[in-house]
Amino acid sequence: QVQLVESGGGSVQAGGSLRLACVGTGIDLSTKVTDWYRQAPGKQRDLVAQIMRGDATHYADSLKGRITISRDSAKNTVYLQMDSLRPEDTAVYYCHTVAGLPLRDYWGQGTQVTVSS
């Protein structure tokens, strides 16, 4: 059974940093494209960052320079390092991947990030 479990969220002041982690079970994340999304109250869920099978990365334009996505294959974990956090970064952050035959989406339960000014 495939599961994605996020951790690392919390409450920080503006300018602070957090590192989110997404641990996969029942799936080898090193062979998958893994994404981080975020959803603020009343807003749609938006893509934050992606890491591809060859460790190439993609970032949302609005977050470039403040976030870094990375992978530890030995721990089957994908990280999202977030620096210089702003109140507008407040959201629930979700880990996501696509796998299986037929392909389906897998989402974690989300981790709350709250940034105060």
N, C-alpha and C positions, 0 to 999 in steps of 0.2 A: 504494500500500500504506500503510495507516494504521499509524503507530507513535507511541507515547508513550514518552518517555525522561526519567526523573527524574534529578536530581542535587542536590547540596547536603547530603546526609547526612554524618554524622561523629560523633565522640566529643566530648562537652562535659561540663562539670561542672554539677551542679544549680544552677539559677538562670541558666544561660547561654541563648543564643539561637542559632537556626539558621533559615536561609531555604532552603526546598526549591523547586526549579523543575521544571516538567513542560513539555517542549517537544513539540509535536505536529507530525508530518509526514504529508502525505497527508490532512489533515483541518483544517478551520477551527474552532479551538476557540472562537472568539468566537460561533459559532452553536450551540454545544452546551452542555449542562450538564456540567460537569467536577467530579469529586470527588477528594478525598484520603481514602484509607483507611489503616488501620494494622493490623499483625498482630504481636502479641508471641508468643514461643515458647510453644507449647502452647495458644494461645488462638485464638478465631475472628477473622476479619478484620472490623473495625468501621469505620463511617463516621466521619470526623473533620470534614470540611467540604465544602460544595458551593458552587459559583458558577453562577448561572443565566444564561440568555442576556441578560437585561437588567442583569446584574451584581448582582442580589440575591444575598444570601448566607445560608447556613444552617450552624450549628455544632452539634457534639455538646455537650450541656449540660455535660458534665464538663470541657470544654476552653474554654468561653466565657470571654473576657477575656484569654486567653493566646495565642490564635492568630488570624491574619488571613489570609483567602484573597483573592487578587486576580488580575487578568488584565492582561497587556500584549498587546493584539491585534496590534500592529505586529510583535511578536516571536513571536506565536502561542504564548505561554507563560502558564501558570498557576502562581502562586507560593503557598507556604504559609509564612508568617512565624510562627515559634514562639518565644515568650518565656517566661521564668521556668520553664524546663524542669525536670522532676522525673525521678527514676529510673524511675518508672512510665510515663513516656513512651517508654521504650526499646522499639523495635519496628522492623519494616521498614515503610516508608511507600510506598504505591502510589498512582499516579495512575490515574484511570478515567474513561471516557466511554462513551456508547452512540451508535452511528451506523450508517448503512447501511440498505439495504433487501434482505432483512429486517433489522430491527434486531439488532445484536449488541453484546456487551460488548468493549471494548478496555482492556487493562491494560498499564501499564508494567512494567519488570522489578523495580522496587522500589529503594529506597535506605535503607540502614541508619542508624538514629539510636540512639546509645547515650549515656545520661545516667548519670554516676557521682555518687555522693553524697560 
